[in-house]
Amino acid sequence: MAALVWSIRRRGAGCGWQIFSKAIQPCFTYNPPAGTVLNVGTHQLSVTITPTDTANYTTAQASVSIAVDPVTTAAFNLDSSTYTVNEGAGHGTITVNRTGGGAGAASVNYTTSDTAALTDCNVFNGIGSSRCDYATTVGTLRFAAGEMSKVIYIPLVDDSYAEGSEGFTITLSNAVGESLGTVTSAPITIQDNETVTGTNPLNNVSFFVREHYIDFLGREPEPGGFAGWQNILNNCPASGKDAQGNFCDRIEVSSGFFRSEEFQMRGYFIYRFYSAVDRIPSYAEFMPDMAKVSGFLSAEQLEANKAAFVTEFMGRSEFQNRYGALTAPTAYVDGLLQTVELQNHPSRGAWIAGLTNGTMTRGQVLRALIESTQLYQKYYSEAFVVMQYFGYLRRDPDIMYLDWIQTLNQTGDYRTMINGFLNSTEYRKRFGPQ
């Protein structure tokens, strides 16, 4: 509570008080006076009873100590109004506290942001860039009942530029189960650890591999995989092929991240939903969507996050504008199949029947289409190309992406494409001089 009003309630009026049928006239004195507002802090309160019949009665006093605590509203707050991290620390650590509540489950979204846009990484203006200095970090913190704090880790890029301090922002939003507090956004300053620009760290194997985890899987590497990829590169002959004639060079390792089961089950899963609205996702859309299924998740957690994404995606205005009025099972299924140009999909009849007899929901039909072999194969090359832009260049594709899709569809030559991105000036300049 913020304040308390001090008062005493007693029987009778004035100084009179009847005790055991004998009339006496005690008077009451309050310290502090009754009606005093007690603000936050500790207070000593007393009542003094003074009798008028001093021959038979003596003065009595009672006192009590009371602490008035500040009002605590259930809310999410950052643990600081400003943060400073060292460029070489690997990651920044941000703690989100849940104060004044905790009785039930609650959640809050978080995101990093900056104003660098597509500014080249060798431009030093004090603005941190998610393309150059740190990894875009977005997601939702989910608090169980009684859980009062969680930590956000923001990967940092230890480039070789002597660029001075640079800043970006972390922001909390969309609190559920609690309110947003007073400290929900804070600047983060990255302190540079170079005084002279050095050689490009991308030439270093461990740096190269870590960046692929961050850029394509949206997380830091796990020890086993991190060591495994480095071992492949460190032991790859100059020819780029191992003893069995298989490629083991940087191009092949790089391709392995897109082709990995983790990306296919997560990143490509998210990507394919945009086919239902007849377009590719933008970089700004895809990164937060992918974050919803990224990280070290159990099978149960991953499935729960996927199911939540399907529901959320279907609630978006773009999806509702296209399919909301298609209430009949046949109209809905045919609408989906027409959009993705798979009108003769072998599961069409089963999906219509499932919606008609109530054994499937609209969300289950959408997900079944997205996860079907036919749609998976249809958009594979397109996603492979788009992810080169999202992963290596951290931006939306330019018109040349259509040529790369055609090349993949006609020849299957992904190595030429990856080599083009991997050794491009634009990619290498993210981390240091060409």
VMD Tcl script that draws the C-alpha trace (Angstrom):
set ca {
  {0.00 0.00 0.00}
  {1.18 3.56 -0.63}
  {-0.29 5.18 2.53}
  {-2.42 4.42 5.59}
  {-4.84 6.61 7.57}
  {-4.30 6.21 11.35}
  {-7.48 6.05 13.43}
  {-8.87 4.42 16.60}
  {-12.44 3.28 17.09}
  {-13.90 3.22 20.63}
  {-17.34 3.21 22.25}
  {-18.87 6.34 23.63}
  {-18.18 9.99 23.12}
  {-16.13 12.61 24.88}
  {-14.13 11.38 27.83}
  {-16.80 9.20 29.44}
  {-16.59 5.40 29.53}
  {-18.68 3.02 31.62}
  {-16.62 0.25 33.29}
  {-18.29 -2.37 35.51}
  {-21.19 -0.06 36.29}
  {-18.84 2.55 37.66}
  {-18.67 5.86 35.83}
  {-15.16 7.13 35.18}
  {-13.98 9.79 32.83}
  {-10.80 8.59 31.01}
  {-9.55 10.66 28.06}
  {-7.67 9.33 25.04}
  {-4.65 10.93 23.39}
  {-3.34 9.63 20.05}
  {0.22 10.08 18.79}
  {0.34 10.95 15.98}
  {-3.12 12.54 15.99}
  {-5.97 10.45 14.61}
  {-6.46 11.05 10.90}
  {-2.74 11.40 10.20}
  {-1.72 9.93 6.81}
  {1.11 7.45 7.21}
  {3.31 7.32 4.13}
  {5.69 4.55 3.07}
  {8.02 3.68 5.94}
  {7.95 2.49 9.56}
  {5.84 4.36 12.11}
  {5.42 4.16 15.93}
  {1.79 4.62 16.98}
  {0.57 5.06 20.55}
  {-2.62 5.61 22.57}
  {-2.51 7.19 26.03}
  {-5.47 6.79 28.41}
  {-5.59 9.39 31.17}
  {-8.22 8.91 33.92}
  {-9.90 11.79 35.71}
  {-10.08 9.71 38.90}
  {-6.35 9.63 39.54}
  {-6.87 8.40 43.10}
  {-8.12 5.04 41.94}
  {-6.71 4.77 38.39}
  {-3.37 5.38 36.71}
  {-2.45 6.50 33.22}
  {-2.05 3.68 30.67}
  {-0.33 3.64 27.28}
  {-0.24 1.15 24.40}
  {1.99 1.40 21.33}
  {2.56 -0.50 18.10}
  {5.08 -0.31 15.25}
  {3.65 -0.49 11.75}
  {5.41 -0.68 8.38}
  {3.70 0.83 5.34}
  {5.01 -0.83 2.17}
  {4.94 0.72 -1.31}
  {2.30 -0.39 -3.76}
  {3.65 -3.12 -6.06}
  {1.78 -3.57 -9.31}
  {2.17 -6.88 -11.10}
  {4.33 -6.02 -14.11}
  {7.22 -6.97 -16.39}
  {10.33 -4.79 -16.26}
  {13.86 -4.89 -17.62}
  {16.40 -5.12 -14.82}
  {18.16 -1.96 -15.99}
  {17.33 1.22 -17.88}
  {20.57 0.96 -19.88}
  {23.07 -1.76 -20.76}
  {26.71 -1.89 -21.82}
  {28.31 -5.00 -23.31}
  {31.77 -5.75 -24.67}
  {31.96 -6.69 -28.34}
  {34.06 -9.75 -27.55}
  {31.73 -11.09 -24.84}
  {29.89 -13.41 -27.22}
  {26.47 -12.25 -26.12}
  {24.66 -9.61 -24.14}
  {22.58 -10.69 -21.15}
  {19.26 -9.00 -20.41}
  {17.15 -10.01 -17.40}
  {13.39 -9.52 -17.39}
  {11.82 -9.38 -13.92}
  {8.23 -10.09 -13.00}
  {7.36 -7.95 -9.98}
  {4.34 -7.83 -7.72}
  {2.67 -10.87 -9.23}
  {3.63 -14.41 -10.05}
  {0.43 -16.19 -9.05}
  {-0.31 -17.50 -12.52}
  {1.24 -18.07 -15.93}
  {2.21 -14.98 -17.92}
  {4.20 -14.01 -21.00}
  {5.82 -11.01 -22.64}
  {7.33 -10.44 -26.08}
  {10.77 -8.95 -26.67}
  {12.63 -7.64 -29.69}
  {15.83 -5.84 -30.59}
  {15.84 -2.94 -33.02}
  {18.09 -0.34 -34.57}
  {18.00 2.38 -37.20}
  {20.92 1.19 -39.33}
  {18.76 -0.28 -42.13}
  {21.06 -1.40 -44.98}
  {23.99 0.86 -44.08}
  {27.27 -0.84 -44.96}
  {29.06 -2.40 -42.02}
  {32.19 -0.35 -42.70}
  {30.28 2.87 -41.98}
  {30.95 3.94 -38.40}
  {28.25 6.25 -37.06}
  {27.56 4.95 -33.56}
  {24.51 2.97 -34.68}
  {24.57 -0.77 -34.04}
  {23.30 -2.94 -36.88}
  {21.65 -6.35 -36.78}
  {23.47 -7.13 -40.03}
  {26.88 -6.25 -38.63}
  {27.12 -6.01 -34.85}
  {24.53 -8.25 -33.19}
  {21.92 -10.82 -34.17}
  {18.27 -9.88 -34.43}
  {16.78 -11.29 -31.24}
  {13.02 -11.67 -30.93}
  {10.72 -14.01 -29.09}
  {8.33 -14.59 -26.22}
  {9.27 -15.22 -22.60}
  {6.79 -17.58 -20.96}
  {6.65 -17.51 -17.15}
  {5.15 -20.35 -15.15}
  {3.31 -19.60 -11.91}
  {5.85 -18.48 -9.33}
  {8.57 -17.85 -11.92}
  {9.85 -14.32 -11.40}
  {12.71 -13.73 -13.86}
  {14.07 -14.90 -17.20}
  {17.16 -14.05 -19.24}
  {17.44 -12.95 -22.88}
  {20.74 -13.67 -24.65}
  {21.65 -11.45 -27.60}
  {24.45 -12.85 -29.80}
  {27.17 -10.31 -30.57}
  {29.36 -10.21 -33.67}
  {33.03 -9.70 -32.87}
  {34.00 -8.10 -36.17}
  {37.44 -6.72 -36.91}
  {36.45 -3.10 -37.50}
  {37.77 -0.38 -35.20}
  {34.39 1.32 -35.08}
  {33.92 2.78 -31.62}
  {30.87 2.23 -29.46}
  {27.58 1.43 -31.19}
  {24.06 1.18 -29.85}
  {20.73 -0.54 -30.41}
  {17.57 -1.12 -28.36}
  {15.75 -3.92 -26.52}
  {11.98 -3.55 -26.03}
  {9.28 -5.51 -24.20}
  {5.71 -5.61 -25.53}
  {2.40 -7.49 -25.51}
  {2.33 -8.62 -21.90}
  {-0.21 -11.35 -21.13}
  {-1.17 -12.22 -17.56}
  {0.67 -9.18 -16.18}
  {1.04 -5.57 -17.29}
  {4.04 -3.79 -18.73}
  {6.01 -1.90 -16.12}
  {7.92 1.36 -16.27}
  {11.21 -0.01 -17.68}
  {10.24 -1.78 -20.89}
  {12.76 -0.36 -23.34}
  {16.46 0.30 -22.91}
  {19.48 1.24 -25.04}
  {22.31 -1.28 -25.33}
  {25.82 0.00 -26.04}
  {28.40 -2.32 -27.60}
  {31.89 -1.29 -26.56}
  {34.40 -1.90 -29.34}
  {37.40 -4.11 -28.60}
  {39.62 -2.94 -31.48}
  {41.71 0.16 -31.81}
  {42.94 -0.74 -35.30}
  {40.94 -2.55 -37.99}
  {42.23 -6.10 -38.39}
  {41.84 -8.93 -40.88}
  {38.44 -10.40 -41.63}
  {37.48 -12.90 -38.86}
  {35.40 -14.86 -41.36}
  {38.68 -16.49 -42.37}
  {38.69 -18.16 -38.94}
  {36.95 -21.56 -38.92}
  {35.25 -21.19 -35.53}
  {33.94 -17.72 -36.40}
  {32.68 -18.99 -39.75}
  {30.79 -21.90 -38.17}
  {29.29 -19.88 -35.31}
  {27.92 -17.28 -37.72}
  {26.14 -20.02 -39.66}
  {24.38 -21.20 -36.52}
  {23.27 -17.65 -35.77}
  {22.37 -16.68 -39.34}
  {20.59 -19.87 -40.44}
  {19.39 -21.60 -37.27}
  {18.79 -18.53 -35.13}
  {20.76 -19.78 -32.14}
  {24.20 -20.28 -30.66}
  {25.91 -23.60 -31.49}
  {25.71 -26.66 -29.26}
  {29.18 -28.03 -28.32}
  {28.97 -31.27 -30.31}
  {27.79 -29.74 -33.56}
  {30.13 -26.79 -33.24}
  {33.13 -29.09 -32.87}
  {31.89 -31.41 -35.60}
  {31.60 -28.76 -38.30}
  {35.00 -27.32 -37.38}
  {36.54 -30.77 -37.54}
  {35.21 -31.26 -41.08}
  {36.71 -27.98 -42.27}
  {40.01 -28.35 -40.42}
  {40.57 -31.80 -41.91}
  {39.33 -31.10 -45.43}
  {42.10 -31.58 -48.06}
  {43.08 -28.72 -50.33}
  {41.08 -30.38 -53.10}
  {37.89 -29.73 -51.13}
  {37.01 -33.44 -51.14}
  {37.54 -36.16 -48.57}
  {38.96 -39.65 -49.17}
  {35.57 -40.86 -50.41}
  {35.36 -38.06 -52.94}
  {32.70 -36.12 -51.03}
  {32.93 -32.35 -50.78}
  {34.04 -31.12 -47.35}
  {34.84 -27.46 -48.06}
  {33.18 -24.29 -46.82}
  {30.58 -24.36 -49.58}
  {29.43 -27.83 -48.56}
  {29.43 -27.04 -44.84}
  {27.47 -23.86 -45.50}
  {24.88 -25.72 -47.56}
  {24.52 -28.20 -44.73}
  {22.81 -25.63 -42.53}
  {19.93 -25.02 -44.93}
  {19.68 -28.73 -45.72}
  {19.87 -29.75 -42.05}
  {16.88 -31.46 -40.47}
  {16.68 -28.64 -37.93}
  {16.22 -25.95 -40.54}
  {13.90 -28.04 -42.68}
  {11.66 -28.81 -39.68}
  {11.70 -25.25 -38.40}
  {12.79 -22.49 -40.76}
  {11.44 -24.09 -43.92}
  {8.27 -25.08 -42.05}
  {7.66 -21.38 -41.30}
  {8.63 -20.30 -44.81}
  {6.05 -22.52 -46.53}
  {3.10 -20.91 -44.76}
  {3.63 -17.79 -46.84}
  {2.79 -19.81 -49.94}
  {-0.79 -19.86 -48.61}
  {-0.93 -16.07 -49.07}
  {0.81 -16.30 -52.45}
  {4.12 -14.61 -51.73}
  {7.53 -14.99 -50.17}
  {8.06 -13.57 -46.67}
  {10.08 -10.44 -46.13}
  {13.21 -10.61 -44.00}
  {11.51 -8.51 -41.32}
  {8.60 -10.99 -41.18}
  {10.53 -14.21 -41.41}
  {13.05 -13.58 -38.64}
  {10.53 -13.12 -35.79}
  {8.39 -15.96 -37.16}
  {11.36 -18.33 -37.28}
  {12.32 -17.30 -33.75}
  {9.05 -18.81 -32.53}
  {10.33 -22.30 -33.37}
  {14.08 -21.77 -32.86}
  {16.39 -22.56 -29.98}
  {16.95 -25.53 -27.72}
  {13.42 -26.95 -27.62}
  {12.17 -30.38 -26.63}
  {9.96 -32.24 -29.09}
  {6.92 -31.28 -27.01}
  {7.91 -27.62 -26.88}
  {8.57 -27.51 -30.62}
  {5.19 -29.05 -31.40}
  {3.42 -26.63 -29.06}
  {5.19 -23.68 -30.68}
  {4.33 -24.92 -34.17}
  {0.67 -25.34 -33.25}
  {0.61 -21.84 -31.75}
  {2.18 -20.42 -34.92}
  {-0.46 -22.05 -37.15}
  {-3.23 -20.49 -35.08}
  {-1.53 -17.09 -35.04}
  {-0.82 -17.16 -38.79}
  {-4.44 -17.98 -39.59}
  {-5.54 -15.02 -37.49}
  {-3.52 -12.55 -39.55}
  {-5.58 -10.17 -41.66}
  {-3.88 -11.26 -44.87}
  {-4.99 -14.86 -44.34}
  {-8.47 -13.88 -43.16}
  {-9.03 -11.57 -46.12}
  {-8.26 -14.43 -48.48}
  {-10.01 -17.33 -46.74}
  {-12.28 -15.95 -44.03}
  {-15.37 -15.93 -46.23}
  {-14.73 -19.45 -47.56}
  {-16.76 -21.20 -44.88}
  {-17.78 -24.26 -46.90}
  {-15.25 -27.14 -46.70}
  {-14.89 -27.48 -50.47}
  {-14.46 -23.74 -50.98}
  {-11.78 -23.51 -48.28}
  {-9.75 -26.48 -49.51}
  {-10.00 -25.45 -53.14}
  {-9.07 -21.89 -52.21}
  {-5.86 -23.10 -50.57}
  {-4.98 -25.42 -53.43}
  {-5.64 -22.76 -56.05}
  {-3.36 -20.30 -54.25}
  {-0.44 -22.75 -54.17}
  {-1.28 -24.07 -57.66}
  {-1.76 -27.66 -56.52}
  {-5.39 -28.08 -57.56}
  {-4.90 -31.81 -58.18}
  {-3.39 -32.53 -54.78}
  {-4.09 -36.21 -53.92}
  {-5.35 -35.31 -50.44}
  {-8.01 -32.85 -51.62}
  {-10.91 -35.26 -51.12}
  {-9.71 -36.39 -47.69}
  {-9.37 -32.81 -46.46}
  {-12.85 -31.85 -47.67}
  {-14.29 -34.94 -46.02}
  {-12.43 -34.23 -42.80}
  {-13.84 -30.71 -42.59}
  {-17.32 -31.93 -43.50}
  {-17.52 -34.65 -40.86}
  {-15.67 -32.66 -38.21}
  {-12.60 -34.87 -37.91}
  {-10.31 -32.05 -39.09}
  {-10.14 -28.33 -38.36}
  {-9.26 -25.62 -40.85}
  {-5.91 -25.26 -39.11}
  {-5.20 -28.98 -39.44}
  {-6.00 -28.87 -43.14}
  {-3.68 -25.89 -43.66}
  {-0.86 -27.59 -41.79}
  {-1.41 -30.87 -43.66}
  {-1.05 -29.00 -46.94}
  {2.06 -27.15 -45.77}
  {3.69 -30.40 -44.61}
  {2.68 -32.43 -47.66}
  {5.42 -33.76 -49.93}
  {3.93 -31.96 -52.93}
  {4.16 -28.49 -51.40}
  {7.51 -29.23 -49.72}
  {9.07 -30.05 -53.09}
  {7.36 -27.20 -54.94}
  {8.94 -24.43 -52.84}
  {12.25 -26.05 -51.92}
  {14.42 -24.26 -54.51}
  {12.70 -20.94 -53.89}
  {13.32 -21.17 -50.15}
  {16.92 -22.28 -50.71}
  {17.58 -19.12 -52.70}
  {15.66 -16.72 -50.46}
  {17.48 -18.04 -47.41}
  {20.81 -17.12 -49.00}
  {19.68 -13.50 -48.87}
  {18.19 -13.80 -45.39}
  {21.14 -15.73 -43.97}
  {24.25 -14.32 -45.64}
  {23.13 -10.80 -46.50}
  {20.45 -10.24 -43.83}
  {18.10 -8.52 -46.22}
  {15.29 -9.08 -48.72}
  {16.15 -10.64 -52.09}
  {16.79 -8.50 -55.13}
  {15.38 -9.41 -58.54}
  {18.31 -11.75 -59.22}
  {16.80 -14.33 -56.89}
  {14.52 -15.42 -59.73}
  {17.57 -16.36 -61.83}
  {19.01 -18.41 -58.97}
  {15.70 -20.28 -58.59}
  {15.71 -21.08 -62.29}
  {19.30 -22.32 -62.06}
  {18.49 -24.61 -59.14}
  {15.38 -25.97 -60.80}
  {17.19 -26.68 -64.04}
  {20.56 -27.94 -62.82}
  {20.36 -28.54 -59.06}
  {23.74 -26.80 -58.79}
  {23.52 -25.28 -55.33}
  {27.31 -25.05 -54.98}
  {27.66 -22.32 -57.59}
  {24.92 -20.31 -55.90}
  {26.37 -20.69 -52.39}
  {29.85 -19.84 -53.63}
  {28.47 -16.62 -55.08}
  {26.98 -15.54 -51.75}
  {29.70 -16.93 -49.51}
  {32.49 -15.08 -51.27}
  {30.54 -11.95 -52.13}
  {31.90 -8.60 -51.03}
  {28.56 -7.80 -49.40}
  {28.75 -10.86 -47.14}
  {32.40 -10.57 -46.21}
  {32.10 -6.85 -45.43}
  {29.66 -7.69 -42.65}
  {32.63 -8.76 -40.54}
  {35.73 -6.94 -41.74}
  {37.71 -5.77 -44.76}
  {37.28 -7.83 -47.91}
}
mol new
graphics top color blue
foreach p $ca { graphics top sphere $p radius 0.5 }
foreach p [lrange $ca 0 end-1] q [lrange $ca 1 end] { graphics top cylinder $p $q radius 0.2 }
display resetview
